Amino acid sequence: MSRIVLINGKKQTKLSVFNRLTQFGDGLFETCLVKEGRLLLWNEHFARLE
């Protein structure tokens, strides 16, 4: 399984301890279902984020 981390919309491989995310716990975690290579219910997920 590959893991993708986005910080401010950019892929990251490291996370600084000085980042606001680690200092204050700011952030968002979203789980999406992928079936046969297609992301299911993306419109509903995205609508919640707007």
Rosetta blueprint (number, residue, H / E / L):
1 M L
2 S L
3 R L
4 I L
5 V L
6 L E
7 I E
8 N L
9 G L
10 K E
11 K E
12 Q L
13 T L
14 K L
15 L L
16 S L
17 V L
18 F L
19 N L
20 R H
21 L H
22 T H
23 Q H
24 F H
25 G L
26 D L
27 G L
28 L L
29 F L
30 E L
31 T L
32 C L
33 L L
34 V E
35 K E
36 E L
37 G L
38 R E
39 L E
40 L L
41 L L
42 W H
43 N H
44 E H
45 H H
46 F H
47 A H
48 R H
49 L H
50 E L
